[in-house]
Amino acid sequence: MSVRRQTPPPRPTTRRAVIISVLLSLLLPGLGHAYAWRLPRALIWFAGTIVIGIVIGGGEDDTVLAFSMGAVIAVLAAIDIALLMWLERTPPRAL
C-alpha cells in the first residue's frame, strides 16, 4: 500500500486574490497569508500579533498603544502579502 502525497492547490495570484489577501491581512494579520497558502508566514504574523498584544496590552493603561501596534502590524502584514503575491506574478527579468 503506497501513500500518495497530495499536492497543495496552486497559490492564487490574480489581482482579485491579491485584494482579498490584503483585506484579510488588515482584518487579522496572517489571515491573508493563509488564504494565499503561505502557512509558515501566516503563523509567524499571527503569533507575532498575539505575543505583542499580550506584552503591550497587559496593563490597562496601554490599550491605546496595543490597538495602535495592532493596526501597524496589520498594515505591515498587508504590505508583505501584497508584495509577495505581486513578485510571484511578475516574470523574472533576464540579466
N, CA, C and O of each residue as an XYZ file, in Angstrom:
380
protein
N       0.839     -1.164      0.000
C       0.000      0.000      0.000
C       0.890      1.236      0.000
O       1.700      1.433      0.906
N       0.733      2.044     -1.001
C       1.558      3.248     -1.084
C       0.737      4.468     -0.671
O      -0.465      4.562     -0.921
N       1.424      5.367     -0.046
C       0.780      6.594      0.395
C       1.122      7.684     -0.609
O       2.289      7.996     -0.846
N       0.095      8.242     -1.181
C       0.308      9.307     -2.158
C       0.208     10.658     -1.453
O      -0.737     10.934     -0.713
N       1.175     11.450     -1.702
C       1.178     12.772     -1.097
C       0.381     13.720     -1.991
O       0.649     13.843     -3.186
N      -0.583     14.373     -1.398
C      -1.396     15.294     -2.157
C      -0.631     16.588     -2.382
O       0.019     17.110     -1.476
N      -0.719     17.086     -3.581
C      -0.086     18.364     -3.860
C      -1.040     19.476     -3.455
O      -2.247     19.376     -3.680
N      -0.506     20.532     -2.860
C      -1.392     21.627     -2.466
C      -1.939     22.323     -3.705
O      -1.317     22.287     -4.767
N      -3.086     22.948     -3.572
C      -3.640     23.655     -4.723
C      -2.719     24.807     -5.120
O      -1.949     25.293     -4.291
N      -2.787     25.241     -6.353
C      -1.908     26.337     -6.779
C      -2.216     27.610     -5.992
O      -3.364     27.892     -5.647
N      -1.174     28.351     -5.728
C      -1.350     29.598     -4.983
C      -2.071     30.621     -5.848
O      -1.746     30.786     -7.024
N      -3.039     31.303     -5.271
C      -3.760     32.309     -6.058
C      -2.855     33.507     -6.341
O      -2.168     33.993     -5.443
N      -2.853     33.982     -7.583
C      -2.013     35.118     -7.945
C      -2.773     36.175     -8.745
O      -2.167     37.131     -9.229
N      -4.064     36.022     -8.889
C      -4.831     37.003     -9.654
C      -4.950     38.305     -8.865
O      -4.698     38.348     -7.661
N      -5.333     39.345     -9.563
C      -5.487     40.645     -8.903
C      -6.553     40.575     -7.817
O      -6.400     41.171     -6.751
N      -7.620     39.855     -8.088
C      -8.689     39.691     -7.096
C      -8.172     38.989     -5.843
O      -8.522     39.367     -4.725
N      -7.342     37.971     -6.033
C      -6.784     37.241     -4.893
C      -5.859     38.129     -4.070
O      -5.824     38.022     -2.844
N      -5.114     39.001     -4.734
C      -4.235     39.926     -4.012
C      -5.068     40.866     -3.148
O      -4.731     41.110     -1.990
N      -6.155     41.393     -3.710
C      -7.018     42.307     -2.954
C      -7.653     41.589     -1.767
O      -7.719     42.141     -0.669
N      -8.118     40.369     -1.984
C      -8.720     39.604     -0.883
C      -7.683     39.328      0.200
O      -7.985     39.448      1.388
N      -6.465     38.959     -0.193
C      -5.413     38.683      0.782
C      -5.060     39.915      1.599
O      -4.857     39.831      2.810
N      -4.988     41.055      0.931
C      -4.670     42.299      1.646
C      -5.778     42.640      2.641
O      -5.497     43.009      3.781
N      -7.026     42.519      2.214
C      -8.145     42.817      3.122
C      -8.177     41.855      4.311
O      -8.444     42.265      5.440
N      -7.903     40.577      4.049
C      -7.875     39.606      5.148
C      -6.726     39.893      6.110
O      -6.872     39.725      7.321
N      -5.589     40.323      5.578
C      -4.457     40.660      6.446
C      -4.753     41.895      7.282
O      -4.306     41.993      8.425
N      -5.499     42.836      6.722
C      -5.884     44.007      7.513
C      -6.866     43.623      8.605
O      -6.858     44.217      9.683
N      -7.709     42.638      8.337
C      -8.668     42.168      9.326
C      -7.975     41.425     10.463
O      -8.236     41.675     11.639
N      -7.091     40.511     10.088
C      -6.343     39.735     11.078
C      -4.993     39.368     10.462
O      -4.943     38.582      9.516
N      -3.904     39.923     10.982
C      -2.591     39.623     10.406
C      -2.336     38.114     10.345
O      -2.495     37.396     11.332
N      -1.940     37.664      9.171
C      -1.699     36.243      8.949
C      -2.814     35.566      8.174
O      -2.589     34.534      7.542
N      -4.004     36.125      8.213
C      -5.132     35.507      7.531
C      -4.987     35.602      6.011
O      -5.343     34.667      5.294
N      -4.478     36.704      5.529
C      -4.237     36.840      4.097
C      -3.155     35.899      3.604
O      -3.234     35.379      2.491
N      -2.139     35.679      4.436
C      -1.084     34.737      4.082
C      -1.638     33.311      4.022
O      -1.263     32.530      3.147
N      -2.522     32.982      4.948
C      -3.134     31.651      4.937
C      -4.003     31.478      3.695
O      -4.022     30.401      3.099
N      -4.715     32.518      3.304
C      -5.536     32.469      2.088
C      -4.665     32.209      0.863
O      -5.081     31.516     -0.065
N      -3.462     32.765      0.866
C      -2.556     32.611     -0.270
C      -1.670     31.366     -0.137
O      -0.706     31.224     -0.888
N      -1.968     30.488      0.779
C      -1.245     29.237      1.002
C       0.216     29.461      1.395
O       1.101     28.710      0.982
N       0.454     30.478      2.181
C       1.782     30.721      2.746
C       1.665     30.523      4.261
O       1.732     31.473      5.041
N       1.490     29.277      4.641
C       1.147     28.952      6.022
C       2.242     29.257      7.041
O       1.922     29.759      8.118
N       3.521     28.981      6.759
C       4.529     29.349      7.769
C       4.551     30.853      8.053
O       4.665     31.276      9.203
N       4.443     31.643      7.006
C       4.401     33.101      7.197
C       3.131     33.515      7.925
O       3.155     34.438      8.739
N       2.031     32.845      7.643
C       0.768     33.159      8.318
C       0.897     32.919      9.822
O       0.435     33.727     10.627
N       1.517     31.822     10.189
C       1.694     31.523     11.616
C       2.609     32.537     12.288
O       2.378     32.918     13.436
N       3.640     32.972     11.582
C       4.553     33.962     12.161
C       3.835     35.285     12.391
O       3.969     35.878     13.462
N       3.074     35.760     11.404
C       2.356     37.018     11.564
C       1.304     36.917     12.665
O       1.168     37.828     13.482
N       0.569     35.824     12.688
C      -0.482     35.681     13.692
C       0.107     35.560     15.092
O      -0.359     36.218     16.022
N       1.126     34.725     15.244
C       1.748     34.549     16.563
C       2.408     35.844     17.030
O       2.347     36.188     18.210
N       3.036     36.557     16.103
C       3.643     37.835     16.473
C       2.621     38.834     16.962
O       2.873     39.581     17.907
N       1.472     38.849     16.321
C       0.403     39.753     16.741
C      -0.094     39.394     18.133
O      -0.322     40.275     18.963
N      -0.261     38.118     18.385
C      -0.733     37.670     19.702
C       0.287     38.008     20.784
O      -0.077     38.509     21.848
N       1.562     37.735     20.515
C       2.607     37.998     21.509
C       2.694     39.491     21.818
O       2.758     39.882     22.983
N       2.697     40.313     20.793
C       2.780     41.752     21.027
C       1.536     42.256     21.744
O       1.628     43.130     22.606
N       0.383     41.716     21.399
C      -0.841     42.100     22.100
C      -0.807     41.736     23.570
O      -1.293     42.493     24.410
N      -0.236     40.582     23.892
C      -0.142     40.159     25.289
C       0.870     41.015     26.041
O       0.613     41.446     27.165
N       2.010     41.257     25.425
C       3.065     42.015     26.098
C       2.650     43.464     26.309
O       2.768     43.993     27.415
N       2.164     44.107     25.249
C       1.820     45.528     25.365
C       0.482     45.720     26.051
O       0.327     46.635     26.860
N      -0.477     44.878     25.743
C      -1.812     45.058     26.289
C      -1.998     44.499     27.683
O      -3.130     44.407     28.158
N      -0.917     44.120     28.354
C      -1.026     43.540     29.690
C      -1.568     44.507     30.725
O      -2.256     44.094     31.659
N      -1.268     45.783     30.570
C      -1.762     46.777     31.520
C      -2.974     47.492     30.972
O      -3.169     47.565     29.758
N      -3.785     48.019     31.865
C      -4.990     48.713     31.434
C      -4.675     50.073     30.828
O      -5.462     50.587     30.033
N      -3.549     50.660     31.186
C      -3.202     51.989     30.696
C      -2.691     51.970     29.263
O      -2.658     53.011     28.607
N      -2.298     50.817     28.774
C      -1.665     50.733     27.465
C      -2.594     50.226     26.367
O      -2.110     49.692     25.370
N      -3.882     50.370     26.508
C      -4.792     49.843     25.493
C      -4.683     50.607     24.178
O      -4.789     50.007     23.108
N      -4.476     51.917     24.241
C      -4.332     52.699     23.010
C      -3.064     52.266     22.275
O      -3.067     52.115     21.053
N      -1.996     52.071     23.021
C      -0.750     51.610     22.426
C      -0.915     50.221     21.811
O      -0.405     49.959     20.721
N      -1.616     49.342     22.498
C      -1.829     47.986     21.981
C      -2.649     48.022     20.691
O      -2.325     47.309     19.741
N      -3.693     48.829     20.641
C      -4.502     48.927     19.420
C      -3.712     49.547     18.275
O      -3.822     49.109     17.130
N      -2.912     50.571     18.585
C      -2.127     51.190     17.512
C      -1.054     50.243     16.995
O      -0.793     50.214     15.792
N      -0.435     49.477     17.862
C       0.550     48.486     17.415
C      -0.119     47.393     16.595
O       0.454     46.917     15.615
N      -1.325     46.989     16.985
C      -2.073     46.006     16.205
C      -2.385     46.515     14.812
O      -2.317     45.764     13.839
N      -2.729     47.801     14.713
C      -3.004     48.392     13.406
C      -1.740     48.457     12.556
O      -1.784     48.188     11.355
N      -0.624     48.808     13.167
C       0.649     48.865     12.431
C       1.033     47.478     11.936
O       1.474     47.327     10.797
N       0.870     46.471     12.776
C       1.201     45.094     12.374
C       0.278     44.639     11.241
O       0.730     43.971     10.311
N      -0.991     44.988     11.308
C      -1.925     44.603     10.249
C      -1.535     45.247      8.921
O      -1.590     44.595      7.878
N      -1.144     46.513      8.949
C      -0.729     47.190      7.717
C       0.552     46.560      7.172
O       0.676     46.359      5.963
N       1.499     46.250      8.045
C       2.744     45.618      7.596
C       2.479     44.226      7.007
O       3.092     43.847      6.009
N       1.578     43.478      7.617
C       1.237     42.158      7.078
C       0.565     42.289      5.717
O       0.816     41.484      4.820
N      -0.287     43.297      5.557
C      -0.955     43.516      4.273
C       0.062     43.904      3.196
O      -0.025     43.430      2.063
N       1.011     44.753      3.540
C       2.059     45.124      2.581
C       2.900     43.914      2.223
O       3.258     43.725      1.060
N       3.218     43.093      3.212
C       4.026     41.896      2.981
C       3.351     40.940      1.998
O       3.992     40.475      1.056
N       2.084     40.642      2.201
C       1.414     39.685      1.322
C       1.194     40.288     -0.058
O       1.253     39.573     -1.058
N       0.939     41.600     -0.130
C       0.768     42.230     -1.443
C       2.066     42.163     -2.243
O       2.044     41.854     -3.434
N       3.190     42.450     -1.600
C       4.477     42.372     -2.290
C       4.815     40.943     -2.697
O       5.298     40.711     -3.805
N       4.564     39.986     -1.808
C       4.848     38.589     -2.135
C       4.059     38.126     -3.358
O       4.604     37.508     -4.272
N       2.772     38.437     -3.352
C       1.938     37.982     -4.455
C       2.249     38.745     -5.739
O       2.180     38.171     -6.826
N       2.589     40.024     -5.632
C       2.949     40.801     -6.809
C       4.255     40.287     -7.411
O       4.369     40.160     -8.630
N       5.230     39.994     -6.570
C       6.501     39.472     -7.068
C       6.335     38.087     -7.690
O       7.054     37.735     -8.625
N       5.399     37.312     -7.180
C       5.156     35.991     -7.755
C       4.484     36.097     -9.121
O       4.674     35.234     -9.978
N       3.709     37.140     -9.321
C       3.018     37.335    -10.604
C       3.947     37.831    -11.699
O       3.767     37.488    -12.867
N       4.937     38.633    -11.335
C       5.811     39.227    -12.349
C       6.865     38.206    -12.781
O       7.479     37.549    -11.940
N       7.068     38.077    -14.080
C       8.090     37.128    -14.551
C       9.481     37.665    -14.241
O       9.697     38.876    -14.224
N      10.417     36.763    -13.999
C      11.787     37.221    -13.710
C      12.417     37.860    -14.948
O      12.204     37.412    -16.075
N      13.187     38.901    -14.715
C      13.844     39.604    -15.819
C      15.187     38.942    -16.133
O      15.896     38.476    -15.240
N      15.506     38.917    -17.397
C      16.801     38.374    -17.811
C      17.879     39.430    -17.579
O      17.668     40.621    -17.809
N      19.011     38.975    -17.129
C      20.114     39.913    -16.866
C      20.894     40.209    -18.096
O      21.854     40.978    -18.048
